Amino acid sequence: MDISILFKLAAIGIIVTVVCQLLKKSDRDEISTVVSIVGLVIALTVAVTMIGDLFETIRNVFGVF
C-alpha cells in the first residue's frame, strides 16, 4: 500500500465538499445531500477494498487458507 490512496481519499473529500458548498449556495440542499452520500459511499468502497487487500496479505503471510 502506498500513499497515493490517501491522496485519492483526500481528493474525493475536497471535491465533494466544494460541490456540496456550491449546491448549498444555489439553494439545492437535497442534491447536496445526495452528493455527500455518494462521496461517502465512494470513499468507503476504496477503504473496504484496502482492508480486503490487507486481510488477503495477512492470510498469505501466515499461510491461512
PDB file of N, CA, C and O in Angstrom, chain B, residues numbered from 101:
ATOM      1  N   MET B 101       0.847  -1.175   0.000  1.00  0.00           N
ATOM      2  CA  MET B 101       0.000   0.000   0.000  1.00  0.00           C
ATOM      3  C   MET B 101       0.888   1.231   0.000  1.00  0.00           C
ATOM      4  O   MET B 101       1.915   1.285   0.676  1.00  0.00           O
ATOM      5  N   ASP B 102       0.477   2.188  -0.752  1.00  0.00           N
ATOM      6  CA  ASP B 102       1.271   3.398  -0.835  1.00  0.00           C
ATOM      7  C   ASP B 102       0.432   4.612  -0.456  1.00  0.00           C
ATOM      8  O   ASP B 102      -0.752   4.503  -0.139  1.00  0.00           O
ATOM      9  N   ILE B 103       1.067   5.744  -0.496  1.00  0.00           N
ATOM     10  CA  ILE B 103       0.429   6.974  -0.033  1.00  0.00           C
ATOM     11  C   ILE B 103      -0.556   7.536  -1.052  1.00  0.00           C
ATOM     12  O   ILE B 103      -1.339   8.425  -0.718  1.00  0.00           O
ATOM     13  N   SER B 104      -0.536   7.043  -2.272  1.00  0.00           N
ATOM     14  CA  SER B 104      -1.432   7.577  -3.296  1.00  0.00           C
ATOM     15  C   SER B 104      -2.901   7.339  -2.945  1.00  0.00           C
ATOM     16  O   SER B 104      -3.767   8.116  -3.348  1.00  0.00           O
ATOM     17  N   ILE B 105      -3.181   6.287  -2.209  1.00  0.00           N
ATOM     18  CA  ILE B 105      -4.569   6.019  -1.805  1.00  0.00           C
ATOM     19  C   ILE B 105      -5.067   7.099  -0.858  1.00  0.00           C
ATOM     20  O   ILE B 105      -6.227   7.505  -0.928  1.00  0.00           O
ATOM     21  N   LEU B 106      -4.192   7.565   0.026  1.00  0.00           N
ATOM     22  CA  LEU B 106      -4.574   8.664   0.915  1.00  0.00           C
ATOM     23  C   LEU B 106      -4.862   9.933   0.132  1.00  0.00           C
ATOM     24  O   LEU B 106      -5.788  10.676   0.457  1.00  0.00           O
ATOM     25  N   PHE B 107      -4.065  10.179  -0.905  1.00  0.00           N
ATOM     26  CA  PHE B 107      -4.309  11.348  -1.742  1.00  0.00           C
ATOM     27  C   PHE B 107      -5.626  11.224  -2.499  1.00  0.00           C
ATOM     28  O   PHE B 107      -6.326  12.218  -2.692  1.00  0.00           O
ATOM     29  N   LYS B 108      -5.969  10.011  -2.930  1.00  0.00           N
ATOM     30  CA  LYS B 108      -7.240   9.788  -3.610  1.00  0.00           C
ATOM     31  C   LYS B 108      -8.412  10.071  -2.671  1.00  0.00           C
ATOM     32  O   LYS B 108      -9.384  10.719  -3.060  1.00  0.00           O
ATOM     33  N   LEU B 109      -8.316   9.585  -1.437  1.00  0.00           N
ATOM     34  CA  LEU B 109      -9.385   9.837  -0.465  1.00  0.00           C
ATOM     35  C   LEU B 109      -9.502  11.324  -0.149  1.00  0.00           C
ATOM     36  O   LEU B 109     -10.606  11.853  -0.020  1.00  0.00           O
ATOM     37  N   ALA B 110      -8.361  11.995  -0.025  1.00  0.00           N
ATOM     38  CA  ALA B 110      -8.387  13.434   0.236  1.00  0.00           C
ATOM     39  C   ALA B 110      -8.988  14.186  -0.945  1.00  0.00           C
ATOM     40  O   ALA B 110      -9.748  15.135  -0.750  1.00  0.00           O
ATOM     41  N   ALA B 111      -8.662  13.780  -2.155  1.00  0.00           N
ATOM     42  CA  ALA B 111      -9.220  14.432  -3.347  1.00  0.00           C
ATOM     43  C   ALA B 111     -10.729  14.237  -3.422  1.00  0.00           C
ATOM     44  O   ALA B 111     -11.464  15.163  -3.767  1.00  0.00           O
ATOM     45  N   ILE B 112     -11.184  13.042  -3.101  1.00  0.00           N
ATOM     46  CA  ILE B 112     -12.628  12.789  -3.084  1.00  0.00           C
ATOM     47  C   ILE B 112     -13.306  13.712  -2.068  1.00  0.00           C
ATOM     48  O   ILE B 112     -14.344  14.308  -2.354  1.00  0.00           O
ATOM     49  N   GLY B 113     -12.715  13.820  -0.896  1.00  0.00           N
ATOM     50  CA  GLY B 113     -13.288  14.679   0.133  1.00  0.00           C
ATOM     51  C   GLY B 113     -13.331  16.140  -0.271  1.00  0.00           C
ATOM     52  O   GLY B 113     -14.328  16.822  -0.032  1.00  0.00           O
ATOM     53  N   ILE B 114     -12.267  16.622  -0.877  1.00  0.00           N
ATOM     54  CA  ILE B 114     -12.218  18.029  -1.299  1.00  0.00           C
ATOM     55  C   ILE B 114     -13.234  18.304  -2.400  1.00  0.00           C
ATOM     56  O   ILE B 114     -13.937  19.314  -2.362  1.00  0.00           O
ATOM     57  N   ILE B 115     -13.310  17.411  -3.376  1.00  0.00           N
ATOM     58  CA  ILE B 115     -14.255  17.604  -4.478  1.00  0.00           C
ATOM     59  C   ILE B 115     -15.690  17.583  -3.980  1.00  0.00           C
ATOM     60  O   ILE B 115     -16.500  18.422  -4.373  1.00  0.00           O
ATOM     61  N   VAL B 116     -16.006  16.630  -3.118  1.00  0.00           N
ATOM     62  CA  VAL B 116     -17.371  16.538  -2.580  1.00  0.00           C
ATOM     63  C   VAL B 116     -17.708  17.779  -1.761  1.00  0.00           C
ATOM     64  O   VAL B 116     -18.823  18.292  -1.846  1.00  0.00           O
ATOM     65  N   THR B 117     -16.763  18.261  -0.978  1.00  0.00           N
ATOM     66  CA  THR B 117     -17.005  19.453  -0.169  1.00  0.00           C
ATOM     67  C   THR B 117     -17.270  20.677  -1.030  1.00  0.00           C
ATOM     68  O   THR B 117     -18.191  21.446  -0.754  1.00  0.00           O
ATOM     69  N   VAL B 118     -16.472  20.860  -2.064  1.00  0.00           N
ATOM     70  CA  VAL B 118     -16.659  22.020  -2.946  1.00  0.00           C
ATOM     71  C   VAL B 118     -18.000  21.940  -3.668  1.00  0.00           C
ATOM     72  O   VAL B 118     -18.728  22.930  -3.745  1.00  0.00           O
ATOM     73  N   VAL B 119     -18.326  20.763  -4.197  1.00  0.00           N
ATOM     74  CA  VAL B 119     -19.598  20.614  -4.909  1.00  0.00           C
ATOM     75  C   VAL B 119     -20.772  20.833  -3.963  1.00  0.00           C
ATOM     76  O   VAL B 119     -21.754  21.475  -4.337  1.00  0.00           O
ATOM     77  N   CYS B 120     -20.685  20.312  -2.754  1.00  0.00           N
ATOM     78  CA  CYS B 120     -21.772  20.500  -1.783  1.00  0.00           C
ATOM     79  C   CYS B 120     -21.944  21.975  -1.420  1.00  0.00           C
ATOM     80  O   CYS B 120     -23.070  22.462  -1.313  1.00  0.00           O
ATOM     81  N   GLN B 121     -20.847  22.676  -1.234  1.00  0.00           N
ATOM     82  CA  GLN B 121     -20.940  24.097  -0.910  1.00  0.00           C
ATOM     83  C   GLN B 121     -21.553  24.892  -2.060  1.00  0.00           C
ATOM     84  O   GLN B 121     -22.356  25.797  -1.838  1.00  0.00           O
ATOM     85  N   LEU B 122     -21.171  24.551  -3.284  1.00  0.00           N
ATOM     86  CA  LEU B 122     -21.758  25.239  -4.441  1.00  0.00           C
ATOM     87  C   LEU B 122     -23.250  24.956  -4.546  1.00  0.00           C
ATOM     88  O   LEU B 122     -24.037  25.854  -4.848  1.00  0.00           O
ATOM     89  N   LEU B 123     -23.634  23.728  -4.301  1.00  0.00           N
ATOM     90  CA  LEU B 123     -25.061  23.389  -4.379  1.00  0.00           C
ATOM     91  C   LEU B 123     -25.857  24.051  -3.253  1.00  0.00           C
ATOM     92  O   LEU B 123     -26.992  24.475  -3.472  1.00  0.00           O
ATOM     93  N   LYS B 124     -25.283  24.146  -2.064  1.00  0.00           N
ATOM     94  CA  LYS B 124     -25.994  24.789  -0.960  1.00  0.00           C
ATOM     95  C   LYS B 124     -26.155  26.288  -1.207  1.00  0.00           C
ATOM     96  O   LYS B 124     -27.177  26.873  -0.851  1.00  0.00           O
ATOM     97  N   LYS B 125     -25.151  26.901  -1.813  1.00  0.00           N
ATOM     98  CA  LYS B 125     -25.243  28.336  -2.117  1.00  0.00           C
ATOM     99  C   LYS B 125     -26.306  28.623  -3.170  1.00  0.00           C
ATOM    100  O   LYS B 125     -26.870  29.716  -3.208  1.00  0.00           O
ATOM    101  N   SER B 126     -26.582  27.621  -4.039  1.00  0.00           N
ATOM    102  CA  SER B 126     -27.597  27.803  -5.068  1.00  0.00           C
ATOM    103  C   SER B 126     -28.946  27.214  -4.648  1.00  0.00           C
ATOM    104  O   SER B 126     -29.802  26.948  -5.493  1.00  0.00           O
ATOM    105  N   ASP B 127     -29.131  27.014  -3.353  1.00  0.00           N
ATOM    106  CA  ASP B 127     -30.398  26.535  -2.773  1.00  0.00           C
ATOM    107  C   ASP B 127     -30.836  25.180  -3.312  1.00  0.00           C
ATOM    108  O   ASP B 127     -32.015  24.973  -3.601  1.00  0.00           O
ATOM    109  N   ARG B 128     -29.895  24.267  -3.445  1.00  0.00           N
ATOM    110  CA  ARG B 128     -30.204  22.888  -3.848  1.00  0.00           C
ATOM    111  C   ARG B 128     -29.690  21.941  -2.765  1.00  0.00           C
ATOM    112  O   ARG B 128     -28.780  21.141  -2.986  1.00  0.00           O
ATOM    113  N   ASP B 129     -30.296  22.058  -1.602  1.00  0.00           N
ATOM    114  CA  ASP B 129     -29.855  21.289  -0.442  1.00  0.00           C
ATOM    115  C   ASP B 129     -30.069  19.789  -0.610  1.00  0.00           C
ATOM    116  O   ASP B 129     -29.262  18.988  -0.137  1.00  0.00           O
ATOM    117  N   GLU B 130     -31.153  19.408  -1.282  1.00  0.00           N
ATOM    118  CA  GLU B 130     -31.432  17.979  -1.456  1.00  0.00           C
ATOM    119  C   GLU B 130     -30.355  17.316  -2.314  1.00  0.00           C
ATOM    120  O   GLU B 130     -29.882  16.224  -1.999  1.00  0.00           O
ATOM    121  N   ILE B 131     -29.977  17.983  -3.393  1.00  0.00           N
ATOM    122  CA  ILE B 131     -28.943  17.431  -4.271  1.00  0.00           C
ATOM    123  C   ILE B 131     -27.599  17.423  -3.555  1.00  0.00           C
ATOM    124  O   ILE B 131     -26.791  16.516  -3.757  1.00  0.00           O
ATOM    125  N   SER B 132     -27.362  18.415  -2.732  1.00  0.00           N
ATOM    126  CA  SER B 132     -26.128  18.471  -1.955  1.00  0.00           C
ATOM    127  C   SER B 132     -26.025  17.277  -1.007  1.00  0.00           C
ATOM    128  O   SER B 132     -24.950  16.702  -0.842  1.00  0.00           O
ATOM    129  N   THR B 133     -27.122  16.916  -0.399  1.00  0.00           N
ATOM    130  CA  THR B 133     -27.139  15.757   0.487  1.00  0.00           C
ATOM    131  C   THR B 133     -26.849  14.472  -0.290  1.00  0.00           C
ATOM    132  O   THR B 133     -26.105  13.614   0.183  1.00  0.00           O
ATOM    133  N   VAL B 134     -27.428  14.342  -1.466  1.00  0.00           N
ATOM    134  CA  VAL B 134     -27.187  13.159  -2.298  1.00  0.00           C
ATOM    135  C   VAL B 134     -25.718  13.091  -2.707  1.00  0.00           C
ATOM    136  O   VAL B 134     -25.119  12.016  -2.694  1.00  0.00           O
ATOM    137  N   VAL B 135     -25.140  14.229  -3.070  1.00  0.00           N
ATOM    138  CA  VAL B 135     -23.733  14.256  -3.471  1.00  0.00           C
ATOM    139  C   VAL B 135     -22.834  13.852  -2.303  1.00  0.00           C
ATOM    140  O   VAL B 135     -21.864  13.118  -2.493  1.00  0.00           O
ATOM    141  N   SER B 136     -23.148  14.322  -1.108  1.00  0.00           N
ATOM    142  CA  SER B 136     -22.323  13.956   0.041  1.00  0.00           C
ATOM    143  C   SER B 136     -22.447  12.463   0.362  1.00  0.00           C
ATOM    144  O   SER B 136     -21.460  11.839   0.751  1.00  0.00           O
ATOM    145  N   ILE B 137     -23.631  11.887   0.209  1.00  0.00           N
ATOM    146  CA  ILE B 137     -23.806  10.456   0.450  1.00  0.00           C
ATOM    147  C   ILE B 137     -23.052   9.645  -0.608  1.00  0.00           C
ATOM    148  O   ILE B 137     -22.425   8.637  -0.279  1.00  0.00           O
ATOM    149  N   VAL B 138     -23.104  10.066  -1.853  1.00  0.00           N
ATOM    150  CA  VAL B 138     -22.378   9.367  -2.919  1.00  0.00           C
ATOM    151  C   VAL B 138     -20.872   9.446  -2.670  1.00  0.00           C
ATOM    152  O   VAL B 138     -20.160   8.462  -2.870  1.00  0.00           O
ATOM    153  N   GLY B 139     -20.386  10.603  -2.236  1.00  0.00           N
ATOM    154  CA  GLY B 139     -18.966  10.732  -1.910  1.00  0.00           C
ATOM    155  C   GLY B 139     -18.559   9.818  -0.773  1.00  0.00           C
ATOM    156  O   GLY B 139     -17.481   9.225  -0.803  1.00  0.00           O
ATOM    157  N   LEU B 140     -19.409   9.701   0.223  1.00  0.00           N
ATOM    158  CA  LEU B 140     -19.140   8.804   1.343  1.00  0.00           C
ATOM    159  C   LEU B 140     -19.099   7.350   0.889  1.00  0.00           C
ATOM    160  O   LEU B 140     -18.238   6.587   1.327  1.00  0.00           O
ATOM    161  N   VAL B 141     -20.015   6.966   0.021  1.00  0.00           N
ATOM    162  CA  VAL B 141     -20.047   5.595  -0.484  1.00  0.00           C
ATOM    163  C   VAL B 141     -18.780   5.297  -1.290  1.00  0.00           C
ATOM    164  O   VAL B 141     -18.206   4.215  -1.164  1.00  0.00           O
ATOM    165  N   ILE B 142     -18.347   6.241  -2.109  1.00  0.00           N
ATOM    166  CA  ILE B 142     -17.125   6.040  -2.902  1.00  0.00           C
ATOM    167  C   ILE B 142     -15.918   5.896  -1.990  1.00  0.00           C
ATOM    168  O   ILE B 142     -15.088   5.011  -2.196  1.00  0.00           O
ATOM    169  N   ALA B 143     -15.812   6.757  -0.981  1.00  0.00           N
ATOM    170  CA  ALA B 143     -14.684   6.686  -0.053  1.00  0.00           C
ATOM    171  C   ALA B 143     -14.702   5.372   0.736  1.00  0.00           C
ATOM    172  O   ALA B 143     -13.654   4.760   0.938  1.00  0.00           O
ATOM    173  N   LEU B 144     -15.863   4.945   1.172  1.00  0.00           N
ATOM    174  CA  LEU B 144     -15.960   3.677   1.902  1.00  0.00           C
ATOM    175  C   LEU B 144     -15.628   2.490   1.006  1.00  0.00           C
ATOM    176  O   LEU B 144     -15.043   1.512   1.471  1.00  0.00           O
ATOM    177  N   THR B 145     -15.990   2.560  -0.263  1.00  0.00           N
ATOM    178  CA  THR B 145     -15.646   1.490  -1.198  1.00  0.00           C
ATOM    179  C   THR B 145     -14.135   1.364  -1.340  1.00  0.00           C
ATOM    180  O   THR B 145     -13.596   0.258  -1.351  1.00  0.00           O
ATOM    181  N   VAL B 146     -13.458   2.494  -1.448  1.00  0.00           N
ATOM    182  CA  VAL B 146     -11.995   2.473  -1.535  1.00  0.00           C
ATOM    183  C   VAL B 146     -11.400   1.902  -0.253  1.00  0.00           C
ATOM    184  O   VAL B 146     -10.472   1.095  -0.301  1.00  0.00           O
ATOM    185  N   ALA B 147     -11.933   2.322   0.894  1.00  0.00           N
ATOM    186  CA  ALA B 147     -11.408   1.851   2.176  1.00  0.00           C
ATOM    187  C   ALA B 147     -11.658   0.352   2.365  1.00  0.00           C
ATOM    188  O   ALA B 147     -10.775  -0.360   2.844  1.00  0.00           O
ATOM    189  N   VAL B 148     -12.820  -0.127   2.004  1.00  0.00           N
ATOM    190  CA  VAL B 148     -13.136  -1.556   2.147  1.00  0.00           C
ATOM    191  C   VAL B 148     -12.251  -2.388   1.232  1.00  0.00           C
ATOM    192  O   VAL B 148     -11.823  -3.478   1.611  1.00  0.00           O
ATOM    193  N   THR B 149     -11.974  -1.895   0.046  1.00  0.00           N
ATOM    194  CA  THR B 149     -11.071  -2.591  -0.863  1.00  0.00           C
ATOM    195  C   THR B 149      -9.675  -2.696  -0.254  1.00  0.00           C
ATOM    196  O   THR B 149      -9.029  -3.740  -0.347  1.00  0.00           O
ATOM    197  N   MET B 150      -9.215  -1.615   0.368  1.00  0.00           N
ATOM    198  CA  MET B 150      -7.905  -1.627   1.017  1.00  0.00           C
ATOM    199  C   MET B 150      -7.879  -2.616   2.172  1.00  0.00           C
ATOM    200  O   MET B 150      -6.899  -3.340   2.341  1.00  0.00           O
ATOM    201  N   ILE B 151      -8.927  -2.656   2.959  1.00  0.00           N
ATOM    202  CA  ILE B 151      -8.990  -3.574   4.098  1.00  0.00           C
ATOM    203  C   ILE B 151      -9.031  -5.017   3.603  1.00  0.00           C
ATOM    204  O   ILE B 151      -8.413  -5.894   4.206  1.00  0.00           O
ATOM    205  N   GLY B 152      -9.746  -5.269   2.523  1.00  0.00           N
ATOM    206  CA  GLY B 152      -9.773  -6.612   1.943  1.00  0.00           C
ATOM    207  C   GLY B 152      -8.395  -7.048   1.470  1.00  0.00           C
ATOM    208  O   GLY B 152      -8.002  -8.197   1.675  1.00  0.00           O
ATOM    209  N   ASP B 153      -7.665  -6.146   0.844  1.00  0.00           N
ATOM    210  CA  ASP B 153      -6.296  -6.453   0.417  1.00  0.00           C
ATOM    211  C   ASP B 153      -5.394  -6.726   1.615  1.00  0.00           C
ATOM    212  O   ASP B 153      -4.536  -7.607   1.567  1.00  0.00           O
ATOM    213  N   LEU B 154      -5.594  -5.964   2.690  1.00  0.00           N
ATOM    214  CA  LEU B 154      -4.807  -6.172   3.899  1.00  0.00           C
ATOM    215  C   LEU B 154      -5.045  -7.559   4.480  1.00  0.00           C
ATOM    216  O   LEU B 154      -4.089  -8.252   4.830  1.00  0.00           O
ATOM    217  N   PHE B 155      -6.299  -7.973   4.588  1.00  0.00           N
ATOM    218  CA  PHE B 155      -6.607  -9.295   5.122  1.00  0.00           C
ATOM    219  C   PHE B 155      -6.073 -10.394   4.217  1.00  0.00           C
ATOM    220  O   PHE B 155      -5.615 -11.426   4.707  1.00  0.00           O
ATOM    221  N   GLU B 156      -6.122 -10.193   2.915  1.00  0.00           N
ATOM    222  CA  GLU B 156      -5.577 -11.179   1.980  1.00  0.00           C
ATOM    223  C   GLU B 156      -4.064 -11.306   2.164  1.00  0.00           C
ATOM    224  O   GLU B 156      -3.524 -12.412   2.123  1.00  0.00           O
ATOM    225  N   THR B 157      -3.389 -10.189   2.362  1.00  0.00           N
ATOM    226  CA  THR B 157      -1.942 -10.231   2.602  1.00  0.00           C
ATOM    227  C   THR B 157      -1.622 -10.943   3.910  1.00  0.00           C
ATOM    228  O   THR B 157      -0.674 -11.725   3.981  1.00  0.00           O
ATOM    229  N   ILE B 158      -2.417 -10.670   4.948  1.00  0.00           N
ATOM    230  CA  ILE B 158      -2.204 -11.330   6.237  1.00  0.00           C
ATOM    231  C   ILE B 158      -2.414 -12.835   6.100  1.00  0.00           C
ATOM    232  O   ILE B 158      -1.652 -13.625   6.658  1.00  0.00           O
ATOM    233  N   ARG B 159      -3.444 -13.230   5.359  1.00  0.00           N
ATOM    234  CA  ARG B 159      -3.676 -14.664   5.144  1.00  0.00           C
ATOM    235  C   ARG B 159      -2.514 -15.320   4.409  1.00  0.00           C
ATOM    236  O   ARG B 159      -2.128 -16.443   4.735  1.00  0.00           O
ATOM    237  N   ASN B 160      -1.966 -14.641   3.438  1.00  0.00           N
ATOM    238  CA  ASN B 160      -0.845 -15.190   2.679  1.00  0.00           C
ATOM    239  C   ASN B 160       0.417 -15.260   3.518  1.00  0.00           C
ATOM    240  O   ASN B 160       1.184 -16.214   3.391  1.00  0.00           O
ATOM    241  N   VAL B 161       0.648 -14.276   4.369  1.00  0.00           N
ATOM    242  CA  VAL B 161       1.860 -14.259   5.194  1.00  0.00           C
ATOM    243  C   VAL B 161       1.839 -15.420   6.189  1.00  0.00           C
ATOM    244  O   VAL B 161       2.840 -16.112   6.372  1.00  0.00           O
ATOM    245  N   PHE B 162       0.693 -15.621   6.826  1.00  0.00           N
ATOM    246  CA  PHE B 162       0.616 -16.668   7.837  1.00  0.00           C
ATOM    247  C   PHE B 162       0.202 -18.021   7.279  1.00  0.00           C
ATOM    248  O   PHE B 162       0.144 -18.998   8.026  1.00  0.00           O
ATOM    249  N   GLY B 163      -0.083 -18.100   6.004  1.00  0.00           N
ATOM    250  CA  GLY B 163      -0.421 -19.371   5.382  1.00  0.00           C
ATOM    251  C   GLY B 163      -1.775 -19.910   5.760  1.00  0.00           C
ATOM    252  O   GLY B 163      -1.986 -21.122   5.722  1.00  0.00           O
ATOM    253  N   VAL B 164      -2.689 -19.058   6.119  1.00  0.00           N
ATOM    254  CA  VAL B 164      -4.045 -19.466   6.488  1.00  0.00           C
ATOM    255  C   VAL B 164      -4.901 -19.421   5.231  1.00  0.00           C
ATOM    256  O   VAL B 164      -5.014 -18.385   4.575  1.00  0.00           O
ATOM    257  N   PHE B 165      -5.509 -20.575   4.904  1.00  0.00           N
ATOM    258  CA  PHE B 165      -6.325 -20.603   3.695  1.00  0.00           C
ATOM    259  C   PHE B 165      -7.719 -20.925   4.048  1.00  0.00           C
ATOM    260  O   PHE B 165      -8.577 -20.998   3.168  1.00  0.00           O
TER     261      PHE B 165
END
